[in-house]
């Protein structure tokens, strides 16, 4: 061991670092987000091998490891499979509490989409049906939050 290391006192600095960044969601993610923004439609895609329908769509099937193929327009309704209610505020949350994060299996999809439920949290439970509510067309930006949230129906 180097001799100078014996004379060095370990120092720990606790803090938070903001790291702003952007990324490209690729061809598959772009098509999904553009459909949300321009058409108010939720698209998924189907694996050519196992017929699993993914939402958000994926370039490759995680089960079969093959490229996904056919694009599928999904409905705007689904079932809550799991959820958690958020009651404490944090600056990184997309909305002010209380709200819920929910895993929603849309009609026609085989996997769940994680999104927000902002109303009627007292009625929220697994198995309840929900419907997507989109932002006004002029407010959409090509972001997952173009779906303003899901509401219990």
Backbone as CSV, one residue per row, in Angstrom:
resi,resn,N_x,N_y,N_z,CA_x,CA_y,CA_z,C_x,C_y,C_z
1,UNK,0.838,-1.180,0.000,0.000,0.000,0.000,0.885,1.245,0.000
2,UNK,0.452,2.236,-0.748,1.215,3.472,-0.827,1.278,4.138,0.540
3,UNK,2.390,4.696,0.889,2.571,5.299,2.214,1.707,6.549,2.402
4,UNK,1.496,7.298,1.349,0.692,8.518,1.492,-0.751,8.200,1.851
5,UNK,-1.266,7.012,1.486,-2.642,6.631,1.799,-2.863,6.459,3.296
6,UNK,-1.833,6.110,4.005,-1.953,5.926,5.451,-2.190,7.244,6.173
7,UNK,-1.800,8.334,5.560,-1.926,9.647,6.184,-3.204,10.377,5.746
8,UNK,-3.970,9.782,4.882,-5.175,10.431,4.347,-6.388,10.002,5.152
9,UNK,-7.169,10.978,5.565,-8.393,10.694,6.297,-9.543,10.584,5.298
10,UNK,-10.327,9.513,5.378,-11.471,9.396,4.454,-12.452,10.537,4.674
11,UNK,-12.998,11.059,3.600,-13.938,12.169,3.659,-15.185,11.780,2.887
12,UNK,-16.320,11.956,3.518,-17.589,11.680,2.857,-18.372,12.975,2.779
13,UNK,-18.826,13.301,1.599,-19.629,14.503,1.396,-21.023,14.063,0.987
14,UNK,-21.998,14.405,1.790,-23.376,14.039,1.482,-24.058,15.224,0.828
15,UNK,-24.807,14.944,-0.213,-25.529,15.998,-0.915,-26.258,15.420,-2.104
16,UNK,-26.921,16.290,-2.800,-27.624,15.878,-4.013,-27.065,16.660,-5.184
17,UNK,-26.926,15.971,-6.289,-26.418,16.593,-7.496,-27.510,16.521,-8.553
18,UNK,-27.848,17.650,-9.133,-28.809,17.674,-10.235,-28.044,17.373,-11.522
19,UNK,-28.519,16.390,-12.249,-27.876,16.017,-13.502,-28.930,16.058,-14.608
20,UNK,-29.128,17.231,-15.181,-30.113,17.315,-16.265,-29.598,16.577,-17.502
21,UNK,-30.497,15.849,-18.145,-30.093,15.102,-19.318,-31.308,14.882,-20.215
22,UNK,-31.041,14.551,-21.430,-32.083,14.160,-22.372,-31.628,12.863,-23.026
23,UNK,-32.577,12.145,-23.555,-32.245,10.907,-24.245,-33.250,10.708,-25.370
24,UNK,-32.868,9.878,-26.295,-33.710,9.541,-27.429,-34.406,8.233,-27.109
25,UNK,-35.722,8.203,-27.235,-36.459,6.993,-26.899,-36.456,5.976,-28.029
26,UNK,-35.854,6.315,-29.135,-35.740,5.387,-30.249,-36.988,5.377,-31.120
27,UNK,-36.912,4.586,-32.146,-37.993,4.489,-33.125,-39.294,4.001,-32.493
28,UNK,-39.199,2.979,-31.656,-40.387,2.384,-31.042,-41.026,3.348,-30.046
29,UNK,-40.224,3.892,-29.145,-40.748,4.841,-28.162,-41.290,6.099,-28.804
30,UNK,-40.643,6.551,-29.877,-41.104,7.754,-30.565,-42.488,7.551,-31.168
31,UNK,-42.699,6.408,-31.794,-44.015,6.144,-32.391,-45.099,6.136,-31.317
32,UNK,-44.811,5.535,-30.160,-45.747,5.495,-29.032,-46.077,6.908,-28.546
33,UNK,-45.053,7.722,-28.313,-45.266,9.071,-27.770,-45.919,10.007,-28.785
34,UNK,-45.599,9.850,-30.049,-46.229,10.669,-31.090,-47.712,10.344,-31.192
35,UNK,-48.074,9.068,-31.063,-49.494,8.679,-31.090,-50.233,9.272,-29.894
36,UNK,-49.594,9.284,-28.713,-50.216,9.928,-27.551,-50.456,11.406,-27.838
37,UNK,-49.421,12.073,-28.338,-49.475,13.524,-28.560,-50.444,13.912,-29.679
38,UNK,-50.321,13.294,-30.823,-51.047,13.746,-32.008,-52.437,13.146,-32.162
39,UNK,-52.620,11.920,-31.676,-53.887,11.235,-31.923,-54.662,10.904,-30.654
40,UNK,-54.038,11.053,-29.504,-54.700,10.660,-28.260,-54.979,9.171,-28.228
41,UNK,-54.057,8.387,-28.779,-54.204,6.924,-28.833,-53.062,6.264,-28.071
42,UNK,-53.359,5.129,-27.472,-52.354,4.344,-26.774,-52.022,3.131,-27.646
43,UNK,-50.763,3.072,-28.092,-50.320,1.977,-28.939,-49.471,0.996,-28.146
44,UNK,-49.553,-0.247,-28.522,-48.679,-1.287,-28.007,-48.124,-2.049,-29.192
45,UNK,-47.312,-3.042,-28.919,-46.884,-3.908,-30.015,-46.843,-5.350,-29.553
46,UNK,-46.946,-6.233,-30.548,-47.091,-7.668,-30.282,-45.818,-8.404,-30.679
47,UNK,-45.424,-9.350,-29.842,-44.303,-10.225,-30.167,-44.761,-11.230,-31.225
48,UNK,-43.980,-11.354,-32.280,-44.328,-12.286,-33.357,-44.226,-13.749,-32.917
49,UNK,-43.470,-14.012,-31.868,-43.250,-15.385,-31.433,-44.270,-15.848,-30.389
50,UNK,-44.475,-15.047,-29.316,-45.340,-15.513,-28.214,-46.680,-14.762,-28.143
51,UNK,-46.911,-13.805,-29.033,-48.152,-13.019,-29.109,-48.397,-12.106,-27.911
52,UNK,-47.392,-11.860,-27.063,-47.542,-10.943,-25.940,-47.657,-9.514,-26.472
53,UNK,-48.645,-8.766,-25.962,-48.819,-7.361,-26.348,-48.240,-6.487,-25.243
54,UNK,-47.271,-5.661,-25.611,-46.568,-4.790,-24.674,-47.054,-3.352,-24.764
55,UNK,-47.198,-2.720,-23.616,-47.451,-1.286,-23.529,-46.750,-0.779,-22.282
56,UNK,-45.912,0.213,-22.365,-45.428,0.832,-23.589,-44.762,-0.213,-24.498
57,UNK,-44.776,0.070,-25.789,-44.204,-0.878,-26.733,-42.701,-1.032,-26.529
58,UNK,-42.199,-2.181,-26.945,-40.776,-2.488,-26.812,-40.219,-2.929,-28.158
59,UNK,-38.971,-2.669,-28.368,-38.307,-3.083,-29.604,-38.156,-4.597,-29.659
60,UNK,-37.875,-5.204,-28.499,-37.653,-6.644,-28.432,-38.509,-7.248,-27.332
61,UNK,-38.896,-8.492,-27.524,-39.639,-9.220,-26.507,-38.667,-9.716,-25.446
62,UNK,-38.932,-9.386,-24.201,-38.088,-9.819,-23.105,-38.247,-11.288,-22.771
63,UNK,-39.250,-11.912,-23.313,-39.489,-13.344,-23.057,-38.838,-14.218,-24.124
64,UNK,-38.967,-13.796,-25.378,-38.480,-14.608,-26.503,-37.178,-14.087,-27.107
65,UNK,-36.833,-12.846,-26.801,-35.632,-12.203,-27.326,-35.668,-12.039,-28.840
66,UNK,-36.860,-11.795,-29.371,-37.010,-11.516,-30.802,-37.597,-10.115,-30.952
67,UNK,-37.431,-9.544,-32.134,-38.010,-8.233,-32.395,-39.531,-8.318,-32.349
68,UNK,-40.140,-7.295,-31.785,-41.598,-7.228,-31.808,-42.032,-6.781,-33.191
69,UNK,-43.259,-7.067,-33.522,-43.716,-6.776,-34.868,-44.923,-5.866,-34.915
70,UNK,-46.085,-6.466,-35.023,-47.345,-5.770,-35.260,-47.648,-4.713,-34.193
71,UNK,-48.053,-3.532,-34.667,-48.515,-2.472,-33.766,-49.991,-2.676,-33.489
72,UNK,-50.395,-2.434,-32.250,-51.767,-2.664,-31.816,-52.277,-1.404,-31.140
73,UNK,-53.470,-0.949,-31.567,-54.098,0.174,-30.860,-54.887,-0.397,-29.686
74,UNK,-54.559,0.070,-28.497,-55.215,-0.419,-27.290,-56.322,0.537,-26.887
75,UNK,-57.257,0.025,-26.112,-58.303,0.886,-25.595,-57.764,1.814,-24.525
76,UNK,-58.586,2.735,-24.079,-58.179,3.665,-23.031,-58.671,3.218,-21.655
77,UNK,-59.161,1.973,-21.563,-59.625,1.442,-20.288,-58.812,0.213,-19.906
78,UNK,-58.795,-0.057,-18.596,-58.072,-1.222,-18.121,-58.396,-1.501,-16.667
79,UNK,-57.601,-2.382,-16.068,-57.809,-2.843,-14.701,-56.556,-2.551,-13.876
80,UNK,-56.757,-2.050,-12.660,-55.645,-1.823,-11.741,-55.195,-3.175,-11.197
81,UNK,-53.923,-3.498,-11.405,-53.355,-4.759,-10.930,-52.638,-4.579,-9.590
82,UNK,-52.066,-3.403,-9.358,-51.384,-3.080,-8.104,-51.311,-1.561,-8.008
83,UNK,-51.182,-1.048,-6.784,-51.118,0.404,-6.620,-50.481,0.767,-5.282
84,UNK,-50.057,2.008,-5.200,-49.602,2.569,-3.936,-50.005,4.038,-3.905
85,UNK,-50.497,4.476,-2.757,-50.940,5.863,-2.604,-49.786,6.673,-2.021
86,UNK,-49.519,7.808,-2.647,-48.459,8.712,-2.209,-49.096,9.869,-1.462
87,UNK,-48.643,10.102,-0.240,-49.207,11.171,0.586,-48.174,12.232,0.966
88,UNK,-46.909,11.981,0.704,-45.858,12.920,1.059,-45.256,13.530,-0.198
89,UNK,-44.989,14.802,-0.136,-44.495,15.543,-1.293,-42.981,15.391,-1.452
90,UNK,-42.555,15.321,-2.704,-41.138,15.323,-3.058,-41.020,16.049,-4.393
91,UNK,-39.961,16.805,-4.555,-39.832,17.641,-5.754,-39.717,16.849,-7.058
92,UNK,-39.426,15.577,-7.000,-39.321,14.777,-8.217,-40.633,14.113,-8.634
93,UNK,-41.661,14.237,-7.821,-42.942,13.619,-8.168,-43.624,14.418,-9.279
94,UNK,-44.349,13.728,-10.154,-44.965,14.406,-11.295,-46.153,15.292,-10.926
95,UNK,-46.809,15.032,-9.797,-47.945,15.834,-9.339,-47.876,15.947,-7.819
96,UNK,-48.676,16.851,-7.277,-48.718,17.021,-5.824,-49.601,15.941,-5.202
97,UNK,-49.192,15.420,-4.041,-50.006,14.412,-3.356,-51.299,15.017,-2.823
98,UNK,-52.269,14.197,-2.522,-52.227,12.737,-2.652,-52.535,12.292,-4.080
99,UNK,-51.903,11.221,-4.479,-52.154,10.569,-5.761,-51.682,9.125,-5.609
100,UNK,-51.933,8.323,-6.632,-51.487,6.929,-6.588,-50.711,6.600,-7.849
101,UNK,-49.689,5.789,-7.674,-49.059,5.110,-8.801,-49.784,3.782,-8.925
102,UNK,-50.172,3.429,-10.144,-50.886,2.174,-10.341,-50.330,1.425,-11.544
103,UNK,-50.299,0.104,-11.416,-49.988,-0.759,-12.554,-51.328,-1.083,-13.206
104,UNK,-51.502,-0.616,-14.419,-52.782,-0.728,-15.116,-52.612,-1.632,-16.329
105,UNK,-53.379,-2.718,-16.358,-53.366,-3.583,-17.529,-54.486,-3.127,-18.436
106,UNK,-54.093,-2.469,-19.527,-55.075,-1.956,-20.481,-55.745,-3.107,-21.220
107,UNK,-56.993,-2.889,-21.616,-57.710,-3.884,-22.411,-56.924,-4.145,-23.687
108,UNK,-56.618,-5.403,-23.940,-55.870,-5.789,-25.134,-54.377,-5.943,-24.904
109,UNK,-53.883,-5.564,-23.716,-52.455,-5.685,-23.406,-52.225,-6.881,-22.475
110,UNK,-51.020,-7.403,-22.509,-50.660,-8.528,-21.648,-49.765,-8.117,-20.486
111,UNK,-49.245,-6.910,-20.519,-48.408,-6.390,-19.438,-49.015,-5.082,-18.941
112,UNK,-48.580,-4.632,-17.784,-49.156,-3.431,-17.172,-48.335,-2.189,-17.481
113,UNK,-49.040,-1.080,-17.505,-48.472,0.248,-17.684,-48.550,0.948,-16.336
114,UNK,-47.464,1.550,-15.887,-47.486,2.306,-14.632,-47.893,3.738,-14.938
115,UNK,-48.924,4.202,-14.222,-49.381,5.577,-14.427,-50.035,6.096,-13.156
116,UNK,-50.630,7.271,-13.260,-51.165,7.990,-12.105,-52.678,7.884,-11.986
117,UNK,-53.137,7.851,-10.758,-54.558,8.019,-10.443,-54.612,9.159,-9.437
118,UNK,-55.380,10.198,-9.771,-55.379,11.410,-8.945,-56.670,11.629,-8.174
119,UNK,-57.737,10.952,-8.569,-59.047,11.189,-7.954,-59.588,9.907,-7.334
120,UNK,-60.531,10.092,-6.425,-61.271,8.966,-5.826,-60.351,7.906,-5.235
121,UNK,-59.311,8.347,-4.542,-58.362,7.392,-3.972,-58.998,6.500,-2.919
122,UNK,-60.080,6.976,-2.315,-60.786,6.151,-1.327,-61.486,4.957,-1.977
123,UNK,-61.734,5.026,-3.281,-62.377,3.927,-4.015,-61.362,3.018,-4.716
124,UNK,-60.090,3.395,-4.655,-59.056,2.664,-5.371,-58.752,1.327,-4.693
125,UNK,-58.776,0.270,-5.486,-58.376,-1.053,-5.018,-57.969,-1.871,-6.237
126,UNK,-57.234,-2.921,-5.999,-56.843,-3.795,-7.098,-58.092,-4.413,-7.701
127,UNK,-58.128,-4.465,-9.026,-59.268,-5.037,-9.729,-60.261,-4.005,-10.227
128,UNK,-60.152,-2.759,-9.769,-61.080,-1.725,-10.203,-60.759,-1.314,-11.645
129,UNK,-61.795,-0.976,-12.397,-61.603,-0.531,-13.782,-61.342,0.961,-13.812
130,UNK,-60.460,1.357,-14.727,-60.084,2.755,-14.880,-60.075,3.140,-16.356
131,UNK,-60.110,4.449,-16.586,-60.071,4.971,-17.950,-59.065,6.106,-18.032
132,UNK,-58.310,6.142,-19.130,-57.317,7.190,-19.349,-58.003,8.517,-19.645
133,UNK,-57.450,9.573,-19.094,-57.880,10.938,-19.399,-56.672,11.665,-19.981
134,UNK,-56.822,12.092,-21.217,-55.732,12.784,-21.906,-55.790,14.279,-21.636
135,UNK,-54.628,14.920,-21.692,-54.579,16.373,-21.642,-55.213,16.906,-22.923
136,UNK,-55.579,18.170,-22.896,-56.087,18.813,-24.109,-55.021,18.715,-25.200
137,UNK,-55.460,18.599,-26.432,-54.536,18.393,-27.549,-53.443,19.458,-27.608
138,UNK,-53.774,20.694,-27.372,-52.790,21.783,-27.458,-51.754,21.725,-26.327
139,UNK,-52.049,20.970,-25.257,-51.131,20.856,-24.118,-50.203,19.653,-24.227
140,UNK,-50.444,18.757,-25.162,-49.649,17.533,-25.276,-48.286,17.836,-25.884
141,UNK,-47.270,17.110,-25.358,-45.891,17.384,-25.755,-45.139,16.152,-26.253
142,UNK,-45.792,15.007,-26.347,-45.069,13.788,-26.713,-44.387,13.193,-25.500
143,UNK,-45.117,13.097,-24.407,-44.601,12.630,-23.115,-45.636,11.673,-22.522
144,UNK,-45.204,10.754,-21.675,-46.146,9.806,-21.060,-47.214,10.555,-20.263
145,UNK,-46.892,11.740,-19.767,-47.874,12.518,-19.025,-48.847,13.273,-19.936
146,UNK,-48.815,12.990,-21.243,-49.900,13.449,-22.114,-51.185,12.728,-21.712
147,UNK,-51.038,11.545,-21.122,-52.155,10.927,-20.410,-52.130,11.610,-19.042
148,UNK,-53.089,12.455,-18.783,-53.082,13.232,-17.539,-53.218,12.342,-16.318
149,UNK,-53.860,11.218,-16.489,-54.039,10.253,-15.403,-55.153,9.307,-15.763
150,UNK,-55.406,8.361,-14.894,-56.503,7.419,-15.065,-57.543,7.701,-13.995
151,UNK,-58.812,7.519,-14.359,-59.909,7.732,-13.427,-60.693,6.442,-13.257
152,UNK,-61.169,6.226,-12.044,-61.976,5.045,-11.756,-63.339,5.201,-12.444
153,UNK,-63.786,4.127,-13.104,-65.089,4.189,-13.794,-66.061,3.225,-13.142
